[in-house]
Amino acid sequence: MKNSVNLCTLIEQFGSEKKCREYLEALRWPDTIMCPRCFSGKISRIVKRNQFDCDTCRYQFSVTAGTIFNDSHLPLWKWFLCVYLLCESRKGMSANQLKRVLGLSYKTAWYLCHRIRAAMKEVNPEPLDGVVEIDETYVGGRKHGRRFQGRRDHKECVIGIKQRGGELRFFHAEDVKSGTLAKYIKENVSGDVDVIMTDELPAYPGAIVRAGLEDTPHMTVNHSQGIYVDGDVTTNGIESAFSLLKRGIIGSWHKVSAKHLSAYLDEMTFRFNNRENPYLFRDTLMKLIEAPVLEYKKLTADAA
């Protein structure tokens, strides 16, 4: 199913629990229904209970067993609608808005959004190469008073790395010191990258060396002098991504806690990297099927 369908078409195709279950079955078991415990293909269907019975180990299970949908009392068609809305909302959608749109409690809408965000998290993505832009920004509410003027220590730092014409990475970082930057560069930038472009922050040259990319060309633009483009040298790509992130925080989410900032960054990067994917809705459902279950008590536990 293509993500370009409109909301009316989505409701027509997945407006009942039966239709949603059939679609999840086709995604999870495209060839043969298999027992999630012993992986046997000898399965009997228990129609009245929407379950299956394994003829080998006698384990009874449903299409949602072992998935992020498991133990949810929310109808699957509401799950589908929420996935669609988060995929379609370029700047994200708040739990409060989903509460109003889907007729949920705020707690249910909030938990629902975070389970979908957890599934959107990319695992072991390919390193970025070609022309790579790196920049940093700060997000968080304003604090008033003379002691906060010109200071950022009350805000949260986000490091952005973007391959020109390619994928994006956002990270919630403790700081923008050389060692911190080096860690994210080493983990996300290919060893044979063509060139790295940054602003004039003094920490970048040392970070690139510490990341093992000392032979990689490093070009900078001096933002403090009002220079944002110097021929092909620019960080406008990653800055545009930062602009989208900040519009999401200000216009959609309104407030993002430091504890959950990484989850919102995962959502934003996943949606950005799949902006041309015509099968985004289907692929997001696949990630929900494959992702580990996120328990509410873990989500609300105090940050370490």
C-alpha positions as CSV (number, residue, x, y, z in Angstrom):
1,M,0.0,0.0,0.0
2,K,1.4,3.4,-0.9
3,N,1.7,6.2,1.6
4,S,0.3,8.7,-1.0
5,V,-3.3,7.5,-0.4
6,N,-5.5,10.0,1.3
7,L,-7.2,9.5,4.7
8,C,-10.5,8.5,3.1
9,T,-8.9,5.7,1.1
10,L,-7.1,4.5,4.2
11,I,-10.3,4.3,6.2
12,E,-12.0,2.4,3.3
13,Q,-9.2,-0.1,3.2
14,F,-8.5,-0.5,6.9
15,G,-11.7,0.6,8.6
16,S,-12.3,-2.6,10.5
17,E,-10.3,-4.9,12.8
18,K,-10.7,-7.8,10.3
19,K,-9.1,-5.8,7.5
20,C,-6.2,-4.7,9.7
21,R,-5.5,-8.2,10.9
22,E,-5.5,-9.5,7.4
23,Y,-3.0,-6.9,6.3
24,L,-0.7,-7.5,9.3
25,E,-0.8,-11.2,8.5
26,A,0.3,-10.5,4.9
27,L,3.1,-8.3,6.1
28,R,4.3,-10.6,8.9
29,W,4.0,-13.9,7.0
30,P,4.1,-13.2,3.3
31,D,4.6,-16.9,2.5
32,T,3.5,-19.2,5.3
33,I,2.2,-18.4,8.8
34,M,4.8,-19.6,11.3
35,C,4.8,-20.2,15.0
36,P,6.8,-17.5,16.7
37,R,7.9,-20.0,19.4
38,C,9.1,-23.1,17.4
39,F,9.0,-21.6,13.9
40,S,6.8,-24.5,12.6
41,G,4.6,-23.9,9.6
42,K,2.0,-26.4,10.7
43,I,-0.6,-24.1,11.9
44,S,-4.4,-24.3,12.5
45,R,-6.5,-21.2,12.5
46,I,-8.9,-20.5,15.5
47,V,-11.3,-18.3,13.7
48,K,-13.6,-17.2,16.6
49,R,-10.7,-15.9,18.6
50,N,-8.5,-14.4,15.8
51,Q,-5.7,-16.8,16.9
52,F,-3.6,-19.6,15.5
53,D,-2.7,-22.9,17.1
54,C,0.7,-24.5,16.4
55,D,0.2,-28.2,15.6
56,T,3.9,-28.9,16.7
57,C,4.3,-27.2,20.1
58,R,0.6,-26.3,20.7
59,Y,1.4,-22.7,21.3
60,Q,-1.6,-20.4,20.6
61,F,-0.8,-16.9,19.2
62,S,-2.3,-14.1,17.2
63,V,-0.8,-11.9,14.5
64,T,0.1,-9.3,17.1
65,A,1.9,-11.7,19.5
66,G,5.4,-10.6,20.2
67,T,4.9,-7.3,18.4
68,I,4.6,-3.7,19.6
69,F,0.8,-4.1,19.1
70,N,0.7,-6.9,21.8
71,D,-1.3,-6.3,24.9
72,S,-2.8,-3.2,23.5
73,H,-6.5,-2.6,24.1
74,L,-6.6,0.0,21.3
75,P,-8.4,-1.2,18.1
76,L,-5.9,-1.9,15.3
77,W,-7.7,0.5,13.0
78,K,-6.8,3.3,15.4
79,W,-3.2,2.1,15.4
80,F,-3.3,2.3,11.6
81,L,-4.7,5.8,11.6
82,C,-2.1,7.0,14.1
83,V,0.7,5.5,12.1
84,Y,-0.6,7.2,8.9
85,L,-1.0,10.6,10.6
86,L,2.6,10.5,12.0
87,C,3.9,9.5,8.6
88,E,2.0,12.3,6.8
89,S,2.7,15.1,9.3
90,R,5.9,16.6,8.1
91,K,6.4,18.5,11.3
92,G,5.1,15.8,13.6
93,M,1.8,15.6,15.5
94,S,1.3,16.1,19.2
95,A,-0.3,13.6,21.6
96,N,-2.9,16.2,22.4
97,Q,-3.9,16.5,18.8
98,L,-4.1,12.7,18.4
99,K,-6.2,12.6,21.5
100,R,-8.7,14.9,19.9
101,V,-8.6,13.3,16.4
102,L,-8.8,9.7,17.5
103,G,-11.0,10.2,20.6
104,L,-8.3,8.8,23.0
105,S,-7.2,9.7,26.5
106,Y,-4.0,11.8,26.6
107,K,-2.1,8.9,28.3
108,T,-3.1,6.5,25.6
109,A,-2.2,8.9,22.8
110,W,1.1,9.8,24.4
111,Y,2.0,6.1,24.9
112,L,0.9,5.3,21.4
113,C,3.1,8.0,19.8
114,H,6.2,6.9,21.8
115,R,5.7,3.2,20.8
116,I,5.6,4.2,17.2
117,R,8.7,6.5,17.6
118,A,10.6,3.6,19.2
119,A,9.9,1.5,16.2
120,M,11.0,4.3,13.9
121,K,14.5,4.3,15.4
122,E,17.0,3.1,12.8
123,V,19.3,0.3,13.8
124,N,22.8,0.1,12.4
125,P,22.2,2.6,9.5
126,E,24.7,2.7,6.6
127,P,27.5,5.3,7.1
128,L,27.1,8.6,5.3
129,D,29.6,9.4,2.5
130,G,30.0,11.7,-0.4
131,V,29.7,15.4,0.7
132,V,28.7,15.4,4.4
133,E,27.5,18.5,6.3
134,I,27.8,18.6,10.1
135,D,26.4,21.3,12.4
136,E,25.0,21.8,15.9
137,T,22.0,23.5,17.3
138,Y,20.3,24.1,20.7
139,V,16.6,23.5,21.5
140,G,14.6,24.1,24.6
141,G,12.4,26.8,26.2
142,R,13.6,30.3,27.0
143,K,14.7,31.2,30.5
144,H,14.5,34.8,31.5
145,G,16.8,36.9,33.6
146,R,20.2,38.5,33.2
147,R,22.1,35.4,34.2
148,F,20.7,33.5,31.1
149,Q,21.4,36.2,28.5
150,G,23.6,34.8,25.8
151,R,23.9,31.4,27.5
152,R,22.9,28.0,26.2
153,D,23.7,25.8,29.2
154,H,20.0,25.5,30.0
155,K,19.2,24.2,26.5
156,E,19.7,20.8,25.0
157,C,22.3,20.3,22.3
158,V,21.5,18.5,19.0
159,I,24.2,17.4,16.6
160,G,23.1,17.0,13.0
161,I,25.0,15.1,10.2
162,K,23.6,15.0,6.7
163,Q,24.8,13.5,3.5
164,R,24.2,16.0,0.7
165,G,21.4,14.5,-1.4
166,G,21.2,11.6,1.1
167,E,20.2,10.7,4.6
168,L,20.1,12.7,7.8
169,R,21.1,11.9,11.4
170,F,20.1,13.8,14.6
171,F,21.7,13.2,18.0
172,H,20.9,14.5,21.5
173,A,24.4,15.3,22.7
174,E,25.8,16.4,26.1
175,D,28.0,19.1,24.5
176,V,29.8,20.0,21.3
177,K,33.3,19.3,22.6
178,S,35.9,17.7,20.3
179,G,35.6,14.3,21.9
180,T,31.8,14.2,21.7
181,L,31.7,15.3,18.1
182,A,34.4,12.7,17.2
183,K,32.2,9.9,18.6
184,Y,29.3,10.8,16.4
185,I,31.4,11.4,13.3
186,K,33.3,8.1,13.7
187,E,30.0,6.2,14.1
188,N,28.1,7.8,11.3
189,V,30.5,9.0,8.6
190,S,32.2,6.6,6.1
191,G,36.0,6.3,6.2
192,D,36.2,7.2,2.5
193,V,33.9,10.3,2.6
194,D,34.8,12.9,0.0
195,V,34.6,16.0,2.1
196,I,33.2,17.3,5.4
197,M,31.7,20.7,5.6
198,T,31.0,22.5,8.9
199,D,30.8,26.0,10.3
200,E,33.8,27.6,12.1
201,L,33.3,26.0,15.5
202,P,36.9,25.4,16.8
203,A,36.1,21.8,17.9
204,Y,35.5,20.4,14.5
205,P,39.1,20.1,13.2
206,G,40.2,18.1,16.2
207,A,37.0,16.0,16.2
208,I,37.6,15.0,12.6
209,V,41.2,13.9,13.4
210,R,40.1,12.0,16.5
211,A,37.4,10.2,14.4
212,G,40.3,8.9,12.2
213,L,39.4,11.1,9.2
214,E,42.5,13.3,9.3
215,D,43.1,12.9,5.5
216,T,39.6,13.9,4.7
217,P,39.2,17.4,3.2
218,H,37.5,19.7,5.7
219,M,35.9,22.9,4.5
220,T,34.2,25.6,6.6
221,V,31.9,28.5,6.2
222,N,32.2,31.4,8.6
223,H,28.7,32.2,9.9
224,S,30.0,34.7,12.3
225,Q,31.1,36.8,9.4
226,G,27.7,36.4,7.7
227,I,29.0,33.9,5.1
228,Y,26.6,31.0,4.5
229,V,27.6,29.9,1.0
230,D,31.1,30.0,-0.5
231,G,30.8,28.3,-3.9
232,D,29.9,24.6,-3.1
233,V,30.8,25.0,0.5
234,T,27.8,25.4,2.7
235,T,25.9,23.8,5.6
236,N,22.5,24.9,4.3
237,G,21.3,21.3,4.0
238,I,21.7,20.4,7.6
239,E,20.5,23.9,8.7
240,S,17.3,23.4,6.7
241,A,16.8,20.1,8.6
242,F,17.3,21.9,11.9
243,S,14.7,24.5,10.8
244,L,12.2,21.7,10.2
245,L,13.0,20.2,13.6
246,K,12.5,23.5,15.4
247,R,9.2,24.1,13.6
248,G,8.1,20.7,14.8
249,I,9.0,21.5,18.4
250,I,7.5,25.0,18.4
251,G,4.4,24.4,16.1
252,S,3.5,20.7,16.8
253,W,4.9,19.3,20.0
254,H,5.3,22.7,21.8
255,K,7.4,21.2,24.5
256,V,9.9,18.3,24.4
257,S,11.6,17.0,27.6
258,A,15.3,16.3,27.6
259,K,14.5,12.7,28.6
260,H,12.5,12.0,25.4
261,L,14.2,14.3,23.0
262,S,16.1,11.4,21.3
263,A,12.7,9.8,20.5
264,Y,11.4,12.9,18.8
265,L,14.7,13.1,16.9
266,D,14.3,9.5,15.8
267,E,10.8,10.3,14.5
268,M,12.0,13.4,12.6
269,T,15.0,11.7,11.0
270,F,13.0,8.6,10.0
271,R,10.3,10.7,8.3
272,F,12.9,12.9,6.6
273,N,14.9,10.0,5.3
274,N,11.7,8.4,3.9
275,R,10.2,11.5,2.5
276,E,10.4,10.1,-1.1
277,N,9.4,6.5,0.0
278,P,6.0,5.7,-1.6
279,Y,5.6,2.7,0.8
280,L,6.3,4.6,4.0
281,F,3.0,3.6,5.6
282,R,3.6,-0.1,4.9
283,D,7.3,0.1,5.9
284,T,6.4,1.8,9.2
285,L,3.9,-1.0,10.0
286,M,6.7,-3.6,9.2
287,K,8.9,-1.8,11.8
288,L,6.1,-2.0,14.3
289,I,5.9,-5.7,13.8
290,E,9.6,-6.2,14.1
291,A,10.3,-3.8,17.0
292,P,10.6,-4.9,20.6
293,V,7.8,-4.1,23.0
294,L,8.2,-0.8,24.8
295,E,6.6,-1.1,28.3
296,Y,4.9,1.9,29.8
297,K,6.8,1.6,33.0
298,K,10.1,1.7,31.1
299,L,9.0,4.7,29.2
300,T,8.0,6.6,32.3
301,A,11.0,5.5,34.5
302,D,13.2,8.2,35.8
303,A,16.1,9.0,33.5
304,A,19.4,7.5,34.6
